[in-house]
Amino acid sequence: MASTSQSSASSPHTKPPLASLISTHDFEDAASRTLTPKAWAFISSAATDLTTRRRNVSAFADISLRPRTLRDVSSIDLSASMLGRRMRMPLFCSPAAMASLVHPDAEKAIGTACKASGIAQCVSTSASYPLRDIVAAIDAHPVDTPHDTPVFFQLYVDKNRDNTRRLIQGARSAGAQALFVTIDAAVPGKREADERVPADVPITSPLSGTAATNDAKGSSIGRTMGAFIDPSLCWADIPWLRSVAPGMPIVLKGIQTSEDAVLAMEAGVDGIVVSNHGGRSLDTAPATILILLELRKNCPEIFDRMDVCVDGGIRRGTDIFKALCLGAKAVGIGRGPLFAVNYGYEGVLKYIEILRDELETTMKLCGVTSLDQLHPGYLNTLAVDHLIPAKQSADLATHIRSRL
């Protein structure tokens, strides 16, 4: 596990009882009051003025639902698939680093809760435990109804490509079923809240081997631990990734325009995650639900060619419903499981169950009984349609490709 002391995973403030938390917002509020200052600063922080982080959440509210009534909704089926893997609901835990800052069981607790809930976990390059230990904990965790739990591995490409090769090979041998390559963080974003709070204990990732430090710029864990990331990564490297991970599905995480979504499709990857890193990389980047709407408007063919997922700003079951209506195969939650693991395994389990209950309620109140019935007609997007860029001309698209 990462080198952290118990003092960095707990606080003298008393946590409210888990039974008293009834929404995802309650978990975030409890974390804000009970995590150590450094843990809270690292998890909650976002780039510069936090505009994108706020928009990720608020843009969902700008899209209205169009409920249909007088339909038999006595039985609901939430089953879904992601990269060909069956899940009990269309939700996955997005990669989030250093969960041991919150709880000693860290990604193990998140993974076992994912197994109990029947959803996928994507493990960060900067996780607190080696991937093999996380997978072993998941495999050993008993569940009432046996089912497979997809485990994916998130990759930051190292400047030293031999290190990247070793990471991928280690992930394959540990049982990772897909490779999620983060492409929206060529350099770390400026997360001022994290910079302002000094690291009070040594923090090292066992997967990447990098350590957080204090320097003249501040104390950001994300910046100092992310110094190994290769800013030269480009579209031409996709074949190399294929050669290092033969037969392993490759997903590009961090698509933020319809142009790049088309390039991803043309590169032959297996999926994309529409993501802006939770607003932690580039501030004033568009809200992810608006990017998904842009894809639906400008390049709808991609939804038939690869799996399209989305994360960023998911706080309610209605948010999940809206993303699914716009074509997402599954929806990721990143910070949420970190807030929830403040209560260990049981906290993450309850967090996921809250979202499941809210999604089921939304489906019933909209007259839907299974995910294959969802389509954009259940949404009113008029309040945000003017924010969606038009499809670029063929000449401009050719120019873009010529510059890659």
KAKA-V236164 format. One line per field, one symbol per residue. burial: 1 if it has 16 or more other C-alpha atoms within 10 Angstrom, else 0. A space follows every 10 residues. Layout:
BEGIN
burial->???
END
This chain:
BEGIN
burial->1101000111 1000110100 1001011101 1111111111 1111111101 1111111011 0010100000 0010000101 1110011111 1111111111 1111111111 1111111111 1111111111 1101101100 0000000011 1111111100 0001101101 1101111111 1111111111 1111101111 0011111101 1110000111 1111111111 0000000100 1000100111 1111111110 1101100011 1111111111 1111111111 1111111101 0110011111 1111111111 1111111111 1111111111 1111111111 1101110111 1111111111 1001010110 1000000110 0000000000 0000
END
